[in-house]
């Protein structure tokens, strides 16, 4: 009897060993059940993947919501003929008022120290900085327009933050720099009016002096102060706007995208490794057969409990993930990826693998083979748009903002980004990412263990194996 059991431990089997199987085999090939389900699965993955991935990332500029930008007014103001001028305060107030009319941007009035801290922790994607001499330089343009005195244009520095998000910084620049250009023209109108008033006053004073001196009016008109063309051009658009990155990404960091790419790599290794390990372990336990080249093998029918199988598979990943995370880090460093805080990054990488495997094995325990498809949809198709690696959270459709914090890849990305780019600051995403991965692990481990126990009590441990044994006995 044992020798006749298909796929017995260490044995090799061949299809069609019993009489009458050829006809039934052809019927199985032609049956709609054979090809309809694979077709449905392919359509499901293709349609779902396209809708989620393209729909999530296709139009970031159309989904701006509270994009954080620092607004820093360092202007000291200046005294202009006994009047205190504070153009920086006025311009900053106008910018905030205009951007507050919509929900696209969150303009945060900050001190320079506060702005630098938020730039270094990735909390803002850009910063508008009005420099200290803004008002003094603006007033200087007016006075220099009537003299040969050199003057400096009022200066605004627009800092991008590519380490927080290259795309987020660029979209912020696309919206804010034109607003600064408009502010420059508006200020220019004020300065031109002031310059014309100053010219008229100077002409009046000069005229009185020349009249008293007996100079003819024709000569006075020739000597009257005038605004030259260069001064007029500068006054019409007075603000010098300099755009620069606050911190340039290091060589080997993929222009600030390296943390996301590495997180995606961990996700791929985690999910593909878990699926491969699922088949290998189930084959060893006699749950599923496995084909190795020409050999068709299946272990003894052990009928393991589902909860025990889950713990066995996940436990293997927890152990194997340690050298795997180390090897991946060593190779990444060898090819030029800068890795600060190596010990912490090793732990984060291992935790990423543990998280993805817990989700994959949990879904397989809950839904059987369909869990592998659901893992692709949940971890990959829903995770990639919500990860904020390409498009920031504030530029995603509402659905992805809602699901992001429940996505493994989102938690993986913010944690790894904080370690690699923001000096492992807890507030830069490290604390939230590590806790988030821990919560996801807890949810799926508990769900898998509870479901495994319930399934075994209701259906028995791998009840399908009993049917296989009955079929084998009949042959």
C-alpha positions as CSV (number, residue, x, y, z in Angstrom):
1,X,0.0,0.0,0.0
2,X,2.6,2.7,0.9
3,X,4.5,2.2,-2.4
4,X,1.3,3.0,-4.4
5,X,0.8,6.4,-2.7
6,X,1.5,9.1,-5.3
7,X,4.2,11.5,-4.2
8,X,5.4,9.5,-1.2
9,X,8.4,10.8,0.7
10,X,11.5,10.8,-1.5
11,X,9.6,9.2,-4.4
12,X,9.2,10.1,-8.0
13,X,5.8,9.9,-9.8
14,X,4.7,10.2,-13.4
15,X,1.4,11.4,-14.7
16,X,-1.1,9.0,-16.2
17,X,-0.1,5.8,-14.4
18,X,-3.6,4.5,-14.0
19,X,-5.9,3.3,-16.8
20,X,-8.3,5.8,-18.2
21,X,-6.4,8.8,-17.1
22,X,-5.5,9.9,-20.7
23,X,-9.0,10.7,-21.7
24,X,-9.7,12.4,-18.4
25,X,-6.5,14.4,-18.8
26,X,-7.5,15.7,-22.2
27,X,-10.9,16.7,-20.8
28,X,-9.2,18.5,-18.0
29,X,-7.1,20.5,-20.5
30,X,-10.2,21.5,-22.5
31,X,-12.4,22.2,-19.5
32,X,-13.2,25.9,-19.0
33,X,-12.3,25.5,-15.4
34,X,-8.7,24.9,-16.5
35,X,-8.3,28.2,-18.4
36,X,-11.0,30.5,-17.1
37,X,-9.5,30.9,-13.6
38,X,-6.0,31.7,-14.8
39,X,-7.5,34.2,-17.3
40,X,-9.5,35.8,-14.5
41,X,-6.4,35.9,-12.2
42,X,-4.4,37.6,-15.0
43,X,-7.1,40.1,-15.7
44,X,-7.5,40.8,-12.0
45,X,-3.8,41.5,-11.6
46,X,-3.5,43.5,-14.8
47,X,-6.6,45.6,-14.2
48,X,-6.0,46.1,-10.5
49,X,-2.3,46.9,-10.9
50,X,-3.0,49.5,-13.7
51,X,-5.9,51.2,-11.8
52,X,-3.9,51.4,-8.5
53,X,-0.4,52.2,-9.8
54,X,-1.3,54.5,-12.7
55,X,-4.3,56.0,-10.9
56,X,-2.2,56.7,-7.8
57,X,0.9,58.2,-9.4
58,X,-0.4,59.6,-12.7
59,X,-1.4,63.1,-11.6
60,X,0.4,64.4,-8.5
61,X,-0.1,68.0,-9.4
62,X,-3.9,67.5,-9.4
63,X,-4.0,66.2,-5.9
64,X,-2.0,68.8,-3.9
65,X,-3.2,69.0,-0.3
66,X,-1.4,70.8,2.5
67,X,2.0,70.4,0.9
68,X,4.3,71.7,3.7
69,X,6.6,74.7,2.9
70,X,8.5,76.8,5.3
71,X,8.1,80.6,5.1
72,X,11.0,82.5,6.8
73,X,11.1,86.3,7.1
74,X,14.6,87.3,8.2
75,X,14.1,90.9,7.0
76,X,15.2,93.5,9.6
77,X,13.3,96.3,8.0
78,X,14.8,99.8,7.4
79,X,14.3,103.5,8.0
80,X,13.4,105.4,4.8
81,X,13.3,109.2,5.4
82,X,11.9,108.8,8.9
83,X,9.4,106.1,7.9
84,X,9.9,102.4,8.9
85,X,9.6,100.2,5.9
86,X,9.2,96.4,6.3
87,X,8.7,95.0,2.8
88,X,9.7,91.5,4.0
89,X,6.8,91.4,6.5
90,X,4.3,92.6,4.0
91,X,5.4,90.2,1.3
92,X,5.5,87.2,3.6
93,X,2.0,88.1,4.8
94,X,0.7,88.4,1.3
95,X,2.2,85.0,0.3
96,X,0.7,83.2,3.2
97,X,-2.7,84.9,2.7
98,X,-2.8,83.9,-1.0
99,X,-1.7,80.3,-0.4
100,X,-4.1,79.9,2.5
101,X,-7.0,80.6,0.1
102,X,-6.6,77.0,-1.2
103,X,-5.7,73.7,0.5
104,X,-2.8,73.1,-1.9
105,X,0.0,74.3,0.3
106,X,0.7,74.6,4.0
107,X,2.8,77.8,4.3
108,X,4.4,77.6,7.7
109,X,5.8,80.9,9.1
110,X,9.0,79.7,10.9
111,X,12.2,81.2,12.2
112,X,15.3,80.3,10.3
113,X,16.4,77.8,12.9
114,X,13.0,76.1,12.9
115,X,13.0,76.0,9.1
116,X,16.4,74.4,9.0
117,X,15.4,71.8,11.6
118,X,12.3,70.8,9.5
119,X,14.3,70.8,6.3
120,X,16.9,68.4,7.9
121,X,14.1,66.1,9.1
122,X,12.1,66.1,5.9
123,X,9.1,67.7,7.4
124,X,8.9,70.4,4.7
125,X,9.6,70.0,1.0
126,X,10.9,73.6,0.4
127,X,11.5,76.9,2.2
128,X,11.1,80.5,1.1
129,X,13.6,82.7,2.9
130,X,13.5,86.5,2.8
131,X,17.0,87.6,3.6
132,X,18.0,90.2,6.4
133,X,18.6,93.2,4.2
134,X,15.4,92.8,2.0
135,X,13.8,96.1,2.9
136,X,17.1,98.0,3.0
137,X,18.1,96.7,-0.4
138,X,14.6,97.6,-1.8
139,X,14.9,101.2,-0.5
140,X,18.4,101.4,-1.8
141,X,17.2,100.7,-5.3
142,X,14.9,103.7,-5.1
143,X,17.7,106.1,-3.9
144,X,20.2,104.6,-6.4
145,X,17.8,105.2,-9.3
146,X,18.5,109.0,-9.0
147,X,22.3,108.7,-8.4
148,X,25.3,106.8,-9.5
149,X,25.3,104.8,-6.3
150,X,25.5,101.0,-6.7
151,X,22.6,99.1,-5.1
152,X,21.8,95.5,-4.4
153,X,18.5,93.9,-5.3
154,X,16.4,92.5,-2.5
155,X,17.1,88.8,-2.2
156,X,14.8,85.7,-1.7
157,X,16.3,82.2,-1.5
158,X,14.1,79.3,-2.4
159,X,15.4,76.1,-0.9
160,X,14.3,72.8,-2.3
161,X,14.6,69.6,-0.2
162,X,15.3,66.7,-2.6
163,X,16.1,64.4,0.3
164,X,12.5,64.7,1.5
165,X,11.1,64.3,-2.0
166,X,12.6,65.3,-5.3
167,X,9.2,65.4,-7.0
168,X,7.6,67.2,-4.0
169,X,10.3,69.9,-4.1
170,X,9.9,70.3,-7.8
171,X,6.1,70.7,-7.7
172,X,6.5,73.2,-4.8
173,X,8.9,75.2,-6.9
174,X,6.6,75.1,-9.9
175,X,3.8,76.7,-7.8
176,X,5.7,79.0,-5.5
177,X,8.4,80.5,-7.7
178,X,5.8,82.0,-10.1
179,X,4.1,83.5,-7.0
180,X,7.4,85.0,-6.0
181,X,7.8,86.5,-9.5
182,X,4.4,88.1,-9.2
183,X,5.3,89.4,-5.8
184,X,8.5,90.9,-7.3
185,X,6.4,92.7,-9.9
186,X,4.0,94.0,-7.3
187,X,6.9,95.3,-5.2
188,X,8.3,96.8,-8.3
189,X,5.2,98.9,-8.8
190,X,5.6,100.2,-5.2
191,X,9.2,101.0,-5.8
192,X,8.6,102.7,-9.1
193,X,5.9,104.9,-7.5
194,X,8.4,105.7,-4.7
195,X,11.2,106.4,-7.2
196,X,8.9,108.7,-9.3
197,X,7.9,110.6,-6.1
198,X,11.5,110.9,-5.1
199,X,12.4,112.2,-8.5
200,X,9.6,114.8,-8.4
201,X,10.6,116.0,-5.0
202,X,14.3,116.2,-6.1
203,X,13.2,118.1,-9.2
204,X,11.1,120.5,-7.1
205,X,14.0,121.2,-4.7
206,X,16.5,121.6,-7.6
207,X,14.1,123.9,-9.5
208,X,13.7,126.1,-6.5
209,X,17.5,126.4,-6.1
210,X,18.0,127.0,-9.8
211,X,15.3,129.6,-10.0
212,X,16.7,131.4,-7.0
213,X,20.1,131.3,-8.8
214,X,18.4,132.8,-12.0
215,X,18.8,129.7,-14.2
216,X,16.4,129.8,-17.1
217,X,13.5,127.2,-17.1
218,X,14.8,125.6,-20.4
219,X,18.1,124.9,-18.7
220,X,16.4,123.7,-15.5
221,X,14.4,121.1,-17.6
222,X,17.7,119.8,-19.0
223,X,19.2,119.5,-15.6
224,X,16.2,117.9,-14.0
225,X,16.9,114.5,-12.4
226,X,15.7,111.5,-14.4
227,X,15.3,107.8,-13.9
228,X,17.6,106.0,-16.4
229,X,16.5,103.0,-18.3
230,X,18.6,100.5,-16.3
231,X,17.1,101.7,-13.0
232,X,13.6,101.5,-14.4
233,X,14.1,97.9,-15.6
234,X,15.5,96.9,-12.2
235,X,12.7,98.7,-10.3
236,X,10.0,96.9,-12.4
237,X,11.2,93.5,-11.3
238,X,13.4,94.1,-8.2
239,X,13.6,90.8,-6.3
240,X,16.5,88.5,-7.0
241,X,15.2,84.9,-6.5
242,X,17.8,82.1,-6.1
243,X,16.7,78.5,-6.2
244,X,19.0,75.9,-4.6
245,X,18.8,72.6,-2.8
246,X,19.1,72.9,1.0
247,X,21.3,69.8,1.0
248,X,22.4,68.0,-2.1
249,X,21.9,64.2,-2.2
250,X,25.1,62.3,-1.8
251,X,26.7,60.4,-4.6
252,X,25.1,56.9,-4.7
253,X,21.8,58.0,-3.2
254,X,20.0,58.0,-6.5
255,X,19.3,61.7,-6.2
256,X,17.4,61.2,-3.0
257,X,15.4,58.2,-4.2
258,X,17.8,55.5,-2.9
259,X,15.9,54.8,0.3
260,X,12.8,54.1,-1.6
261,X,14.5,51.9,-4.2
262,X,16.2,49.9,-1.4
263,X,12.8,49.5,0.4
264,X,11.3,48.3,-2.9
265,X,14.1,45.8,-3.1
266,X,13.4,44.6,0.4
267,X,9.8,44.2,-0.5
268,X,10.5,42.2,-3.6
269,X,12.9,39.9,-1.7
270,X,10.5,39.5,1.1
271,X,7.4,38.7,-1.0
272,X,9.1,36.5,-3.6
273,X,11.2,34.7,-0.9
274,X,8.1,34.1,1.2
275,X,6.2,32.6,-1.8
276,X,9.2,30.3,-2.7
277,X,9.6,29.3,0.9
278,X,5.8,28.6,1.1
279,X,6.1,26.0,-1.6
280,X,9.3,24.5,-0.3
281,X,8.0,24.0,3.2
282,X,4.5,22.8,2.1
283,X,6.2,20.2,-0.1
284,X,8.4,19.1,2.8
285,X,5.4,18.8,5.0
286,X,3.4,16.8,2.4
287,X,0.8,19.5,1.9
288,X,1.8,20.3,-1.7
289,X,4.0,18.6,-4.3
290,X,6.9,20.4,-5.8
291,X,8.6,19.8,-9.2
292,X,12.4,20.1,-9.3
293,X,13.5,19.7,-12.9
294,X,12.3,16.2,-14.0
295,X,11.6,15.1,-10.5
296,X,8.1,15.4,-9.0
297,X,8.5,15.2,-5.2
298,X,6.2,15.4,-2.2
299,X,7.0,14.8,1.5
300,X,5.2,12.5,3.9
301,X,1.6,13.4,4.7
302,X,2.2,15.1,8.0
303,X,-1.1,17.1,8.2
304,X,0.5,20.0,10.1
305,X,-1.7,22.5,11.9
306,X,-2.1,25.7,10.0
307,X,-1.0,27.9,12.9
308,X,2.2,25.7,13.3
309,X,2.9,25.9,9.6
310,X,2.6,29.7,9.7
311,X,5.0,30.0,12.6
312,X,7.5,27.5,10.9
313,X,7.5,29.5,7.7
314,X,7.7,32.9,9.4
315,X,10.3,31.7,11.8
316,X,12.6,30.6,9.0
317,X,12.4,34.0,7.5
318,X,13.1,35.7,10.8
319,X,16.3,33.6,11.0
320,X,17.3,33.7,7.3
321,X,16.5,37.4,7.2
322,X,19.5,38.2,9.4
323,X,22.2,37.1,6.9
324,X,20.0,38.2,4.0
325,X,19.8,41.8,5.4
326,X,23.5,41.8,6.0
327,X,24.4,40.5,2.5
328,X,22.1,43.1,0.9
329,X,23.6,45.9,2.9
330,X,27.2,44.8,2.1
331,X,26.5,44.6,-1.6
332,X,24.7,48.0,-1.6
333,X,27.6,49.6,0.2
334,X,30.1,47.9,-2.2
335,X,28.4,49.4,-5.2
336,X,28.5,52.9,-3.7
337,X,25.4,53.4,-1.7
338,X,26.2,55.5,1.4
339,X,24.9,53.8,4.6
340,X,25.2,55.8,7.8
341,X,24.0,54.2,11.1
342,X,24.8,50.8,9.9
343,X,23.6,48.8,12.9
344,X,20.2,50.6,12.9
345,X,19.9,50.2,9.2
346,X,20.6,46.5,9.5
347,X,17.8,46.2,12.0
348,X,15.4,48.2,9.9
349,X,16.2,46.0,6.8
350,X,15.7,42.8,8.8
351,X,12.4,44.2,10.2
352,X,11.3,45.1,6.6
353,X,11.8,41.4,5.6
354,X,10.0,40.2,8.7
355,X,7.0,42.5,8.0
356,X,6.6,41.6,4.4
357,X,6.8,37.8,5.2
358,X,4.4,38.1,8.1
359,X,1.8,39.8,5.7
360,X,2.4,37.2,2.9
361,X,2.2,34.2,5.1
362,X,-0.7,35.7,7.0
363,X,-2.7,36.2,3.9
364,X,-1.8,32.6,2.7
365,X,-3.0,31.2,6.0
366,X,-6.2,33.2,5.8
367,X,-7.1,32.6,2.2
368,X,-5.0,29.7,1.0
369,X,-3.4,30.0,-2.4
370,X,-5.4,33.1,-3.2
371,X,-3.4,34.8,-0.4
372,X,-0.4,35.0,-2.8
373,X,-2.6,37.1,-5.3
374,X,-3.9,39.2,-2.4
375,X,-0.3,39.8,-1.3
376,X,0.6,41.1,-4.7
377,X,-2.4,43.5,-4.6
378,X,-2.0,44.6,-1.0
379,X,1.8,44.8,-0.7
380,X,2.8,45.8,-4.3
381,X,0.0,47.4,-6.2
382,X,-1.5,49.3,-3.3
383,X,1.9,49.8,-1.6
384,X,3.9,51.3,-4.4
385,X,1.7,54.4,-4.9
386,X,1.2,54.8,-1.1
387,X,4.9,54.4,-0.2
388,X,5.6,58.2,-0.8
389,X,8.9,57.2,-2.4
390,X,8.0,58.8,-5.8
391,X,5.0,61.0,-5.0
392,X,4.6,62.5,-1.5
393,X,1.6,61.7,0.6
394,X,0.3,65.2,0.2
395,X,0.2,64.8,-3.6
396,X,-1.7,61.4,-3.7
397,X,-5.4,60.8,-4.3
398,X,-7.4,60.5,-1.1
399,X,-7.7,56.7,-1.2
400,X,-3.9,56.3,-1.0
401,X,-3.6,58.9,1.8
402,X,-6.2,56.8,3.7
403,X,-4.4,53.4,3.3
404,X,-0.8,54.6,3.4
405,X,-0.2,54.0,7.1
406,X,-1.5,50.5,6.8
407,X,0.9,49.7,4.0
408,X,4.2,47.9,4.8
409,X,6.1,49.7,2.0
410,X,5.1,53.1,3.4
411,X,6.4,52.3,6.9
412,X,9.5,50.7,5.4
413,X,10.3,53.7,3.2
414,X,9.9,56.4,5.9
415,X,12.0,54.4,8.4
416,X,14.8,53.8,5.9
417,X,14.7,57.4,4.6
418,X,15.1,58.7,8.1
419,X,18.2,56.5,8.7
420,X,19.9,57.2,5.4
421,X,19.1,60.9,4.9
422,X,18.0,62.5,8.2
423,X,20.5,61.3,10.7
424,X,18.2,58.6,12.1
425,X,16.0,61.3,13.8
426,X,13.0,59.8,15.5
427,X,10.7,62.6,14.3
428,X,11.9,62.2,10.7
429,X,9.9,59.0,10.2
430,X,12.1,56.5,12.0
431,X,10.0,56.1,15.1
432,X,6.7,56.0,13.1
433,X,8.1,53.6,10.6
434,X,9.4,51.1,13.1
435,X,6.3,51.2,15.2
436,X,4.1,50.9,12.1
437,X,6.0,47.8,10.9
438,X,5.6,46.3,14.4
439,X,1.8,47.0,14.4
440,X,1.4,45.4,10.9
441,X,3.4,42.3,12.1
442,X,1.2,42.0,15.2
443,X,-2.0,42.3,13.3
444,X,-1.1,39.6,10.7
445,X,0.5,37.2,13.1
446,X,-2.5,37.3,15.4
447,X,-4.9,37.0,12.5
448,X,-3.0,34.1,11.0
449,X,-2.8,32.2,14.4
450,X,-6.4,32.7,15.2
451,X,-7.6,31.8,11.7
452,X,-5.3,28.7,11.7
453,X,-6.7,27.4,15.0
454,X,-10.3,28.1,13.9
455,X,-9.8,26.4,10.5
456,X,-8.2,23.3,12.0
457,X,-11.1,22.9,14.5
458,X,-13.7,23.4,11.9
459,X,-12.2,21.5,8.9
460,X,-9.4,19.4,10.4
461,X,-5.7,19.7,9.8
462,X,-5.3,19.9,6.1
463,X,-8.4,17.8,5.4
464,X,-7.6,17.7,1.7
465,X,-4.8,15.2,2.4
466,X,-7.4,12.7,3.6
467,X,-9.1,12.8,0.3
468,X,-5.7,12.3,-1.4
469,X,-5.1,9.2,0.7
470,X,-8.5,7.8,-0.2
471,X,-7.8,8.3,-3.9
472,X,-4.4,6.6,-3.6
473,X,-5.9,3.7,-1.7
474,X,-8.5,3.1,-4.5
475,X,-5.6,2.6,-6.9
